Amino acid sequence: MTRHSKNAGDRHHMSYHEKQKAGLGSKHQRIGSDSQLPFGYCALSSYPAEDPVVSPSGHIYSREAIIEYLLNKSKDLKKAQKEYEEQQERVRADVTRQMDDARAAELADFKSNTEDVLTTGQKRSQAQISVGTSSAAATDTDGQTVISGVTTTTVSTEQQRKRQKLIDETDRNVRLEQLKSVSPWVPQFTPSAERVILSEPPKRPPSPFSGAPLRSKDLISIDLVREDNPDDSTVRFVCPVSRKTITSQKVVLIKSTGAIMIEQAAKELAFPTMTCPLTGKTFRQDDVLELASAGSGFAARGNIEAKVHRPTIN
């Protein structure tokens, strides 16, 4: 008995590197801190936030960018709502038409049934006529039937077969089905797109990241302090309490005052007395919102791998 490794089909005909060069299989790439959005940058424009605001999900935006996004989404929702209402009107019209057709069919059926009802006298007279006709019927030797002086010809099976060869008596619907199977290029047989059933759109535009309904009055204005570093062209922001550069640390926002600070500084200076160290105003635990942290090149700080799905072969 030969070993499996000696068989010709024990391995794939393409190696892993050949598949990658051919563009097959999903591709993974590790991304560093340069590919992550730094803290204080707008999540829509990827530039340092101008007139920064924070959404309830903790993401920072430039006010102009997020307002423009909400306006465009509101227009799209109005258009989607109009299309949804038109669809509902078509559905109601179809239901009404089906009900009318069913009612008309019932009336036609009732009318045909009432017209077919015969009185007792009519049935008796018809029975007498049928008896007289049957007694007068006779068949001659040539295959012709004589009824009350009228001669009719009986069609044989062979004659019916010859007639079917010359005259197509197939039902129209049956002919259309036969034509559809052999002539798919006929316009009335070509496939058509099915009508898409639309779902009712939401009342308010969704948040770009969380998907929750977002209004302009839900945005919270904040003050970001830029780092004074003329030698570096990269814009960075610092914590206004500890004066530390904010990179990938956890940052919290006090919604009632609009103050932001590193979580460590908040635990040491703000949370013990529930007083904002910048404004001196008290706040509640519900006013604390954790902001979205900036990414880094370390796996412990979030997703650092990008994946692209590509076709594969087995």
Residue pairs with C-beta under 8 A, 6 or more apart in sequence:
4 10
14 22
14 24
14 313
16 25
19 25
19 312
19 313
20 27
23 310
24 310
24 311
24 312
24 313
25 310
25 312
26 307
26 308
26 309
26 310
26 312
27 307
27 308
27 310
28 305
28 306
28 307
29 305
29 306
29 307
29 308
30 304
30 305
30 306
31 297
31 304
31 305
31 306
32 297
32 304
33 295
33 296
33 297
35 295
35 306
36 294
36 295
36 296
36 297
36 302
37 43
37 46
37 294
37 295
38 234
38 235
38 236
38 247
38 294
39 60
39 237
39 246
39 247
39 248
39 251
39 291
39 293
39 294
40 48
40 49
40 52
40 60
40 224
40 235
40 236
40 237
40 246
41 47
41 48
41 49
41 60
41 235
42 48
42 49
42 50
42 52
42 60
42 61
42 62
42 65
43 59
43 60
43 61
43 208
43 209
43 292
44 61
44 62
44 65
44 66
44 69
44 208
45 62
45 65
47 62
48 226
48 235
49 60
49 61
49 62
49 224
50 62
50 63
50 64
51 62
51 63
51 64
51 221
52 60
52 61
52 62
52 63
52 221
52 222
52 223
52 224
53 60
53 61
53 62
53 63
53 66
53 219
53 220
53 221
53 222
54 60
54 61
54 219
54 220
54 222
54 253
54 289
54 291
55 61
55 66
55 207
55 209
55 210
55 214
55 218
55 219
55 220
56 207
56 210
56 212
56 214
56 218
56 289
57 207
57 209
57 210
57 212
57 292
58 253
58 289
58 290
58 291
58 292
59 207
59 208
59 209
59 291
59 292
60 222
60 291
60 292
61 219
63 219
63 221
66 208
66 219
67 216
69 205
69 208
70 205
70 214
70 215
70 216
73 205
73 206
74 205
76 205
77 201
77 202
77 203
77 204
77 205
80 198
80 201
81 200
81 201
83 198
84 198
84 199
84 200
84 201
87 197
87 198
118 126
133 147
133 148
136 147
136 148
137 145
137 146
137 147
137 148
138 145
138 146
139 145
139 146
140 146
143 153
143 154
143 156
144 151
144 152
144 153
144 154
145 151
145 152
145 153
145 154
146 152
155 163
168 175
170 178
179 186
179 189
180 186
180 189
183 189
184 190
202 213
203 213
204 213
204 214
204 215
205 213
205 214
206 212
206 213
206 214
207 213
207 214
209 292
220 253
220 255
220 258
220 289
221 258
222 253
222 258
222 259
222 260
223 240
223 258
223 259
223 260
224 237
224 260
225 237
225 238
225 239
225 240
226 235
226 236
226 237
226 238
227 235
227 236
227 237
227 238
227 245
229 236
236 245
236 246
236 247
237 245
237 246
238 244
238 245
238 246
239 246
239 251
239 260
239 261
239 262
239 265
240 259
240 260
240 261
240 278
241 261
241 262
241 265
241 266
241 269
241 277
241 278
242 261
242 262
242 264
242 265
244 262
244 265
246 262
246 294
247 294
247 296
248 293
248 294
248 295
248 296
248 298
248 301
249 262
249 263
249 264
249 293
250 262
250 263
250 290
250 293
251 260
251 261
251 262
251 263
251 290
251 291
251 293
252 260
252 261
252 262
252 263
252 266
252 288
252 289
252 290
252 291
253 259
253 260
253 288
253 289
253 290
253 291
254 260
254 270
254 276
254 283
254 287
254 288
254 289
255 283
255 287
255 288
255 289
256 276
256 281
256 283
256 284
256 287
257 276
257 278
257 279
257 281
257 283
257 287
259 276
259 277
259 278
259 279
260 291
261 269
261 270
261 277
261 278
263 290
265 277
266 288
269 277
270 276
270 277
270 283
274 282
274 283
274 284
274 285
275 281
275 282
275 283
276 282
276 283
293 301
293 302
295 301
295 302
295 303
295 304
296 302
296 304
297 304
298 304
